């Protein structure tokens, strides 16, 4: 492994991750992961960036965030939220 790759992996492990849920203008929910929630919300609401799903459902607003220390934790949390049905997600948002 090169030194550059090792440094990149170390930085990735040291970043804080946020799992988030946004509510789209059509009341649907979208779940994702980011290291910069303000930037990501801006991307979701921009013309060029953001997820394809939210591109046609703007504006979106953040309704839930959870901060995690590792990418692995964030991926597991995102996957568990995505497996929830809508009523379970609404309950999660309300807590």
N, C-alpha and C positions, 0 to 999 in steps of 0.2 A: 504494500500500500504506500502510495506516495505521501510525502509530508503535507502537500496541499489538500489531498482528499481527507487525511486524518484530521487536519485542522477544521475543515468544513464539517465533518461528522461531529467533532467536539463542540463546535458552535451550535449545531443543531440540537445536541443533547442538552445544552445549557439554556436554550430559549424557553420562554414560557409560552404555552399554547392556550388558546381559548376555543372552547366548543361553543357554538352559538346557534340560536334559532332565530330566524327572521320571519316576520309575518308579511306576506305579500298583499298587494291591493285587492286581490280576489279572495282574501282570507285563508289562503293555503299557507303551509309552513314549510320552510326550507332549513335544513341543518347542515352546518359546515364547521371547518376548523381554520383558525388563522393565528398568526403571531401578532397581528396588529388589527384590532377590531374596528377602529375608526377608518383605517384605509380600506378594509374589506367592505364595510358598509358603503363607503363612497364608490367602490368598484361595482357593487351590486346595483347601485342607483345610477351608474354612468351608461352612456350609449355604447361604449366599446368593450368594457370589461365586465367581470362578474360571471356568474354561472348562467348557462343557457336557460335553465329553468326560470330564473328570476328576471331575465332580460325582457320578457314580455308580460311581467307581472309587477312592474314598478308603479309607484315607489314601494320600497320595503322598509320595515322598521325592526330594530332589534327588540325581541321580547324575552330573551333568555341568554345568559352567558354563564360559563363555568370555566374557571382558570385551572390549568393543570401544568405540572412541571415537565412532563416528557411527551414526546410525539406519540409514543406507544400508548400512554394513558389516554391521550386525546383521541386517538384512532378507536380505541376500545369504547370510550364513552360515546363518540359519534355513532358508532355501529349500534350500540345499545339503544340510543335515542331513535335511530332510523328504523329499528325493529318495532318500536312502539306504534300503537294505533293513534289516531287523532285525539281521542278522549284522554289517553294516557299522557300525550304531549301537553294537552291543555292543563291537565292536573299538575304536571311538572312545571310549567310556566307559572302557574298560580302560586307555587310554593316559594 
